[in-house]
Amino acid sequence: MTAEEALARLTAGSDLDGRIVGCTVTVVRRMSYATAGANTSAVALGGAEAQMATAPVALADQSADGGTDIVVTGYRESVAKAQQIKKAATGSQDVILAQDIAAFPDQNLAEALQRIPGVAITRDSGEGRQISLRGLGADFTRTQLNGMEVLTNTSSGLDSRSSVSRSRSFDYSIFASELFNKVVVEKSYAAEQDEGGIGGTVGLHTAKPFDFNGLTVVASAKGQSNQYTKSVTPRLVGLISDRWGDFGFLASVAYSTADTVEFGYRNWNWSQLNFGAANVGPGVSAADRAVLVGATGANRAWNSRAQTYATFFNKRERLGLTTALQYHPDDRTDLTLDVLYGKLTNDRRSGVIGAAGTNGIAANNVTGTQVLTGVSFDEYNNIVGASFDHVDMRTESKVTQDQTTFWQAALNGHTDPTSNLTVNFLGGWSRSTFNSGYAQVYLEAVDKSYAFSGLNTGSPRTSYGFDIADASQWDLQGLETRADRIRSEFYNSKAELAWTVGSGSTIKAGGGFKRFTNSGWQRKVAPSYEGKPGVPDVPTSVLSDSSLAPYVIGNVAATYALLGQSMMVDASDTVAGTAYDLVEKTYGAYLQYDLKTQVGSIGLRANLGVRYYHTDLGSSGTALVGTALVPVNVTNSYDGFLPAANLAFDLSRSLVFRISGNRNLSRPALSDMRAAGTLNLASFGGTITAGNPNLAPFIAESVEGSLEYYDGQRGSLAIGAFYKHMDSYITSETRLVAYNSTGYPSSLLPVGVDPSVLVNYTRPVNGPGASIKGIEIAAKRDFDFLPAPFDKLGVLGNVTLAEGSTDVFYAGVAVRLPLPTLSKFSSNATLYYDTDRWGVRGSVATRSRYRWGDGGNGNIGEYIKGTTNLDASAYVNVTRQFKLSLDVINITDEPIVQYADGTAKRVMTNTVSGRTVAFGGTMRF
């Protein structure tokens, strides 16, 4: 049924009358229709909700004048509404509505999305950041905001988590969840959708004036605190919306600050190494010495680099503003201009202590003054504990400021020129700009002893043979200054016609143009002061808060001032291979047939269509030509047809069977298409990563099916399966080669590093195909069959099982590894108790381990250990207008553990970020 038909059925034979105007459902008593203003309660619904079969309603108490209000409120109702939208869709999709988003203790939009089946998130500094959908990483998920594709990037405080993320991976941490009233995750593809996003499309929708009945004002204020930082920071939300005849205006704001800290153990990856004979002390057994001195191949020992303690403080500030101007004279015409601004600022301070001085434990070979005095191995020849004398230690103190700003303006409209013809159009622009800069001070303590242990346990620890908190033990070694910039911009335009050719039959046709540009660079200088005469003692302090041990670090601002060093860098400091520009121009058109009919007693909803796309790519940067780095421009183009079919069979009023098949694409990662090479070099060698602008996109054929049971508003059970096959999967090829064989000039190496040092040379290639398959199970149930007070209980949850792999090349040898960011198991469950007066919810989100990178230095893959995160929320409606709420996030202080090699599990990081508690109130007028 249409919404109008459903409303007529609901009110038939009663003294109630209902009507739908725009996105508002109004229910009144027939006897007082002329004066319905006194007895009417309007139900605000988004555009998709206005098309659903039935709207869940709850009868309130009799009003003083004898009328009865029909209201839609509360978490339970929002989940029921989302369930009905999912049921009415033709393809596979999941929906979160405003009350659902606001009902969880989500700090940002990424955390809200983790409630959806098949969605798992990555975390950084105590917050969610990016998502994977059905096991495919963030690069495979397309994000739309108010109908147009968008992209934002931020950064991590840890290098091992990619630091600056110049990629197609949308960073959902930019936005507070309160800015949105609906999120739709489309898992199956239809021809009317823009191409891209093999994993799926996430559609974000901000509120519109006609979502509300007249003047609406909402204000919310919370204070939040983390168990390690203790300070209380604000989280503020405000919204005002009103309508004047055919016009409406809405404005909303969300502002928050948060003090976070992440700390624990870290190292600089692992590598096989050899010790010089003089570097192994007499206390080491002959058997262990044979593994350490002169060993070859698999017999060589594996050692972690630098073995550091690290602490990352961050003051995060998030601001979001939305405005909407809407013209809505009737159901046949709507024109809305949305303008959105978002800003995320991270002010970070970090401190690190490790065996990373001149004669440290950070290189492939130990041949300096270092002496190994004791060692223990595990079954993989990993050094999991050791003690050393005559090692140069180092501390690092870094201050970082980064900021992402985002702007969007989107004009959406539709009109029905005739009763059987609809015109839709969109024009929009968005821009995301990321700027980051840091200054860092290195201190060195020469000829010291230390020991580490527990690298095969969950608690790695280091002890030191000197007072690491004594400033007299430390001297200035060097400085490092760096700046990064990423800018992404979209221009979108499209138009489509929908022609109803008969009852239940519609032909759609449309076309569009999209221009995407991405530019950026990295600049860095690293002056060395080691061994220079006349270097003054620099100002220091002791880092003791949120640290596994107190130690001396340099005062960054005071040190730079004392030495007369600038914290600015310029174009002459650009790191080779990081400055490149990309331009994509895409033209698209589609033709689709929609059907809604009956086949005997079975209802059938279907869409069948095909999309054509053509993309022109321009990539410019600095690439290796012969033995010189020279500017280069590369152009490429590709096109194709993407057929899609989605069918939904309504086997009964409660049972829906869906089946879909399609072809879709995801474009190569931004860094993979650069006409440039990136060098990350250190004393132990490092990596060179080159781009490949001639890569072909990922192309996938997908099929999926599901069987879904709906028990009215009370519950549902859905079981689905999916399979995606990519003919070619872009993967990396890594070779360990001498630096001077790559053709890059030796002037790019750090001071004192031999040009023959071994480096990992990596480039993307179109490798053999890959596939992913999986099963999704999702369920919801209100326990309204139980006696009071247990009838207010409810539960919802989901489980996704997925499997997929691809070849990664190491020294020309293909190794089959899981797809990046794929967790074989992910789940989310919520138990709630919800009444008109108060409610409480608890949620658990689990994902198994996933591959974060390809590895390197002989490590096969790099992984992040599985996590289980517990959150809880409670509220009480003090009055009809005022609500108090309490949120607790990351209740168990879940650690993030990263390790190299999927089999040997060599620990790289083990950090925690603490529990966060927020308390406050919301006022609604």
FENURFEN-V679621 format. One record per backbone hydrogen bond with DSSP energy under -0.5 kcal/mol. NH is the residue of the N-H (numbers start at 1). CO is the residue of the C=O. If there is no record, write none. Layout:
nh=NH co=CO
nh=NH co=CO
This chain:
nh=6 co=2
nh=7 co=3
nh=8 co=4
nh=9 co=5
nh=10 co=6
nh=11 co=7
nh=12 co=8
nh=14 co=11
nh=17 co=28
nh=19 co=26
nh=21 co=24
nh=24 co=21
nh=25 co=43
nh=26 co=19
nh=26 co=24
nh=27 co=41
nh=28 co=17
nh=30 co=15
nh=32 co=29
nh=33 co=30
nh=35 co=32
nh=36 co=33
nh=38 co=35
nh=39 co=36
nh=40 co=36
nh=41 co=27
nh=43 co=25
nh=44 co=42
nh=45 co=23
nh=45 co=43
nh=50 co=46
nh=51 co=48
nh=52 co=49
nh=56 co=54
nh=58 co=71
nh=60 co=69
nh=63 co=67
nh=66 co=63
nh=69 co=61
nh=71 co=58
nh=71 co=69
nh=73 co=71
nh=77 co=73
nh=78 co=74
nh=79 co=75
nh=80 co=76
nh=81 co=77
nh=82 co=78
nh=83 co=79
nh=84 co=80
nh=85 co=81
nh=86 co=82
nh=87 co=83
nh=88 co=84
nh=89 co=85
nh=89 co=86
nh=94 co=185
nh=96 co=183
nh=98 co=181
nh=101 co=97
nh=102 co=98
nh=103 co=99
nh=104 co=101
nh=106 co=104
nh=109 co=172
nh=109 co=175
nh=112 co=108
nh=113 co=109
nh=114 co=110
nh=115 co=112
nh=116 co=113
nh=119 co=116
nh=120 co=132
nh=122 co=130
nh=124 co=127
nh=127 co=124
nh=129 co=122
nh=132 co=120
nh=133 co=136
nh=134 co=118
nh=135 co=118
nh=136 co=133
nh=140 co=137
nh=141 co=138
nh=142 co=140
nh=142 co=200
nh=144 co=202
nh=145 co=148
nh=146 co=204
nh=148 co=145
nh=150 co=143
nh=156 co=163
nh=161 co=158
nh=162 co=159
nh=163 co=158
nh=165 co=154
nh=166 co=164
nh=167 co=165
nh=170 co=168
nh=171 co=152
nh=172 co=129
nh=172 co=170
nh=173 co=129
nh=174 co=171
nh=175 co=172
nh=179 co=176
nh=180 co=177
nh=181 co=205
nh=182 co=205
nh=183 co=96
nh=184 co=203
nh=185 co=94
nh=186 co=184
nh=186 co=201
nh=187 co=92
nh=187 co=185
nh=188 co=92
nh=193 co=190
nh=199 co=140
nh=200 co=140
nh=201 co=186
nh=202 co=142
nh=203 co=184
nh=203 co=201
nh=204 co=144
nh=204 co=202
nh=205 co=182
nh=207 co=179
nh=211 co=208
nh=212 co=209
nh=214 co=212
nh=216 co=241
nh=218 co=239
nh=219 co=923
nh=220 co=237
nh=221 co=921
nh=222 co=235
nh=223 co=919
nh=224 co=233
nh=225 co=917
nh=226 co=231
nh=227 co=915
nh=230 co=226
nh=231 co=229
nh=233 co=224
nh=233 co=231
nh=235 co=222
nh=236 co=255
nh=237 co=220
nh=238 co=253
nh=239 co=218
nh=240 co=251
nh=241 co=216
nh=242 co=249
nh=244 co=247
nh=247 co=244
nh=248 co=326
nh=249 co=242
nh=250 co=324
nh=251 co=240
nh=252 co=322
nh=253 co=238
nh=254 co=320
nh=255 co=236
nh=256 co=318
nh=257 co=234
nh=258 co=316
nh=260 co=258
nh=260 co=314
nh=261 co=913
nh=262 co=312
nh=263 co=912
nh=264 co=310
nh=265 co=910
nh=266 co=308
nh=267 co=908
nh=268 co=305
nh=269 co=267
nh=271 co=303
nh=272 co=857
nh=273 co=301
nh=274 co=364
nh=275 co=292
nh=276 co=366
nh=279 co=276
nh=280 co=277
nh=281 co=279
nh=281 co=372
nh=284 co=281
nh=289 co=285
nh=290 co=286
nh=291 co=287
nh=291 co=288
nh=292 co=288
nh=293 co=289
nh=294 co=292
nh=299 co=296
nh=300 co=297
nh=301 co=273
nh=301 co=291
nh=302 co=381
nh=303 co=271
nh=305 co=269
nh=306 co=304
nh=306 co=361
nh=307 co=305
nh=308 co=266
nh=309 co=353
nh=310 co=264
nh=311 co=351
nh=312 co=262
nh=313 co=311
nh=313 co=349
nh=314 co=260
nh=315 co=347
nh=316 co=258
nh=316 co=314
nh=317 co=345
nh=318 co=256
nh=319 co=343
nh=320 co=254
nh=321 co=341
nh=322 co=252
nh=323 co=339
nh=324 co=250
nh=325 co=337
nh=326 co=248
nh=326 co=324
nh=327 co=335
nh=328 co=246
nh=328 co=326
nh=330 co=333
nh=333 co=330
nh=334 co=414
nh=335 co=327
nh=336 co=412
nh=337 co=325
nh=338 co=336
nh=338 co=410
nh=339 co=323
nh=340 co=408
nh=341 co=321
nh=342 co=406
nh=343 co=319
nh=344 co=404
nh=345 co=317
nh=346 co=402
nh=347 co=315
nh=348 co=346
nh=348 co=400
nh=349 co=313
nh=350 co=398
nh=351 co=311
nh=352 co=396
nh=353 co=309
nh=354 co=394
nh=355 co=306
nh=356 co=354
nh=357 co=392
nh=360 co=357
nh=360 co=358
nh=361 co=355
nh=366 co=274
nh=367 co=365
nh=371 co=389
nh=372 co=279
nh=373 co=371
nh=373 co=387
nh=374 co=387
nh=376 co=385
nh=378 co=382
nh=381 co=378
nh=383 co=302
nh=384 co=376
nh=384 co=382
nh=385 co=376
nh=386 co=452
nh=387 co=374
nh=388 co=450
nh=389 co=371
nh=391 co=448
nh=392 co=359
nh=393 co=391
nh=393 co=445
nh=394 co=354
nh=395 co=443
nh=396 co=352
nh=397 co=441
nh=398 co=350
nh=399 co=439
nh=400 co=348
nh=401 co=437
nh=402 co=346
nh=403 co=435
nh=404 co=344
nh=405 co=433
nh=406 co=342
nh=407 co=431
nh=408 co=340
nh=409 co=429
nh=410 co=338
nh=411 co=427
nh=412 co=336
nh=412 co=410
nh=413 co=425
nh=414 co=334
nh=415 co=423
nh=416 co=332
nh=417 co=415
nh=418 co=421
nh=421 co=418
nh=422 co=498
nh=423 co=415
nh=424 co=496
nh=425 co=413
nh=426 co=494
nh=427 co=411
nh=428 co=492
nh=429 co=409
nh=430 co=490
nh=431 co=407
nh=432 co=488
nh=433 co=405
nh=434 co=486
nh=435 co=403
nh=436 co=484
nh=437 co=401
nh=438 co=482
nh=439 co=399
nh=440 co=480
nh=441 co=397
nh=442 co=478
nh=443 co=395
nh=444 co=475
nh=445 co=393
nh=448 co=391
nh=450 co=388
nh=451 co=463
nh=452 co=386
nh=453 co=461
nh=455 co=384
nh=457 co=454
nh=461 co=453
nh=463 co=451
nh=465 co=449
nh=468 co=466
nh=470 co=467
nh=471 co=469
nh=473 co=470
nh=474 co=471
nh=475 co=444
nh=477 co=442
nh=478 co=442
nh=479 co=527
nh=480 co=440
nh=481 co=525
nh=482 co=438
nh=483 co=523
nh=484 co=436
nh=485 co=521
nh=486 co=434
nh=487 co=519
nh=488 co=432
nh=489 co=517
nh=490 co=430
nh=491 co=515
nh=492 co=428
nh=493 co=513
nh=494 co=426
nh=495 co=511
nh=496 co=424
nh=497 co=509
nh=498 co=422
nh=499 co=507
nh=500 co=420
nh=500 co=498
nh=501 co=499
nh=501 co=505
nh=502 co=505
nh=505 co=502
nh=506 co=594
nh=507 co=499
nh=508 co=592
nh=509 co=497
nh=510 co=590
nh=511 co=495
nh=512 co=588
nh=513 co=493
nh=514 co=586
nh=515 co=491
nh=516 co=584
nh=517 co=489
nh=518 co=582
nh=519 co=487
nh=520 co=580
nh=521 co=485
nh=523 co=483
nh=524 co=573
nh=525 co=481
nh=529 co=477
nh=530 co=477
nh=532 co=529
nh=535 co=532
nh=541 co=553
nh=543 co=541
nh=543 co=551
nh=544 co=542
nh=547 co=544
nh=551 co=543
nh=552 co=468
nh=553 co=541
nh=555 co=539
nh=556 co=554
nh=559 co=555
nh=560 co=556
nh=561 co=557
nh=562 co=558
nh=563 co=559
nh=564 co=560
nh=564 co=561
nh=565 co=560
nh=573 co=570
nh=574 co=571
nh=575 co=522
nh=578 co=575
nh=580 co=520
nh=580 co=578
nh=581 co=620
nh=582 co=518
nh=583 co=618
nh=584 co=516
nh=585 co=616
nh=586 co=514
nh=586 co=584
nh=587 co=614
nh=588 co=512
nh=589 co=612
nh=590 co=510
nh=591 co=610
nh=592 co=508
nh=593 co=608
nh=594 co=506
nh=594 co=592
nh=595 co=606
nh=596 co=504
nh=597 co=604
nh=599 co=602
nh=600 co=598
nh=602 co=599
nh=603 co=650
nh=604 co=597
nh=605 co=648
nh=606 co=595
nh=607 co=646
nh=608 co=593
nh=609 co=644
nh=610 co=591
nh=611 co=642
nh=612 co=589
nh=613 co=640
nh=614 co=587
nh=615 co=638
nh=616 co=585
nh=617 co=636
nh=618 co=583
nh=619 co=634
nh=620 co=581
nh=621 co=632
nh=623 co=621
nh=623 co=630
nh=625 co=623
nh=625 co=628
nh=627 co=625
nh=628 co=625
nh=630 co=623
nh=630 co=628
nh=632 co=621
nh=634 co=619
nh=636 co=617
nh=638 co=615
nh=640 co=613
nh=642 co=611
nh=643 co=641
nh=644 co=609
nh=645 co=661
nh=646 co=607
nh=647 co=659
nh=648 co=605
nh=649 co=657
nh=650 co=603
nh=650 co=648
nh=651 co=649
nh=651 co=655
nh=652 co=655
nh=656 co=708
nh=657 co=649
nh=658 co=706
nh=659 co=647
nh=660 co=704
nh=661 co=645
nh=662 co=702
nh=663 co=643
nh=664 co=700
nh=666 co=698
nh=673 co=669
nh=673 co=670
nh=674 co=671
nh=676 co=674
nh=677 co=622
nh=678 co=689
nh=679 co=576
nh=680 co=687
nh=682 co=685
nh=685 co=682
nh=686 co=684
nh=687 co=680
nh=688 co=760
nh=689 co=678
nh=690 co=762
nh=691 co=676
nh=692 co=672
nh=695 co=692
nh=698 co=666
nh=699 co=728
nh=700 co=664
nh=701 co=725
nh=702 co=662
nh=703 co=723
nh=704 co=660
nh=705 co=721
nh=706 co=658
nh=707 co=719
nh=708 co=656
nh=709 co=717
nh=710 co=654
nh=711 co=715
nh=712 co=710
nh=714 co=711
nh=715 co=711
nh=716 co=780
nh=717 co=709
nh=718 co=778
nh=719 co=707
nh=720 co=776
nh=721 co=705
nh=722 co=774
nh=723 co=703
nh=724 co=772
nh=725 co=701
nh=726 co=770
nh=727 co=699
nh=727 co=725
nh=729 co=767
nh=729 co=768
nh=731 co=765
nh=733 co=763
nh=734 co=809
nh=735 co=761
nh=737 co=735
nh=737 co=759
nh=739 co=757
nh=740 co=755
nh=741 co=738
nh=742 co=739
nh=748 co=745
nh=749 co=746
nh=753 co=750
nh=757 co=754
nh=759 co=737
nh=760 co=686
nh=761 co=735
nh=761 co=759
nh=762 co=688
nh=762 co=760
nh=763 co=733
nh=764 co=690
nh=765 co=731
nh=767 co=729
nh=767 co=765
nh=770 co=726
nh=771 co=805
nh=772 co=724
nh=773 co=803
nh=774 co=722
nh=775 co=801
nh=776 co=720
nh=777 co=799
nh=778 co=718
nh=779 co=797
nh=780 co=716
nh=781 co=795
nh=782 co=714
nh=783 co=793
nh=784 co=782
nh=786 co=783
nh=790 co=787
nh=792 co=789
nh=793 co=790
nh=794 co=832
nh=795 co=781
nh=796 co=830
nh=797 co=779
nh=798 co=828
nh=799 co=777
nh=800 co=826
nh=801 co=775
nh=802 co=824
nh=803 co=773
nh=805 co=771
nh=806 co=817
nh=808 co=815
nh=809 co=732
nh=810 co=813
nh=811 co=734
nh=813 co=810
nh=814 co=812
nh=815 co=808
nh=817 co=806
nh=817 co=815
nh=819 co=804
nh=821 co=851
nh=822 co=819
nh=823 co=821
nh=824 co=822
nh=824 co=849
nh=826 co=800
nh=827 co=846
nh=828 co=798
nh=829 co=844
nh=830 co=796
nh=831 co=842
nh=832 co=794
nh=832 co=830
nh=833 co=840
nh=834 co=792
nh=835 co=838
nh=839 co=875
nh=840 co=833
nh=841 co=873
nh=842 co=831
nh=843 co=871
nh=844 co=829
nh=845 co=869
nh=846 co=827
nh=847 co=867
nh=848 co=825
nh=850 co=864
nh=851 co=819
nh=852 co=862
nh=853 co=862
nh=856 co=859
nh=859 co=856
nh=861 co=854
nh=861 co=859
nh=862 co=853
nh=863 co=899
nh=864 co=850
nh=865 co=897
nh=867 co=847
nh=869 co=845
nh=871 co=843
nh=872 co=888
nh=873 co=841
nh=874 co=886
nh=875 co=839
nh=876 co=884
nh=877 co=837
nh=878 co=876
nh=878 co=882
nh=879 co=882
nh=883 co=922
nh=884 co=876
nh=885 co=920
nh=886 co=874
nh=887 co=918
nh=888 co=872
nh=889 co=916
nh=891 co=870
nh=893 co=890
nh=896 co=911
nh=897 co=895
nh=898 co=896
nh=898 co=909
nh=899 co=863
nh=900 co=906
nh=901 co=861
nh=902 co=860
nh=905 co=901
nh=906 co=900
nh=907 co=455
nh=907 co=905
nh=908 co=898
nh=909 co=898
nh=910 co=265
nh=911 co=896
nh=912 co=263
nh=916 co=889
nh=917 co=225
nh=918 co=887
nh=919 co=223
nh=920 co=885
nh=921 co=221
nh=922 co=883
nh=923 co=219
nh=924 co=881
nh=925 co=217
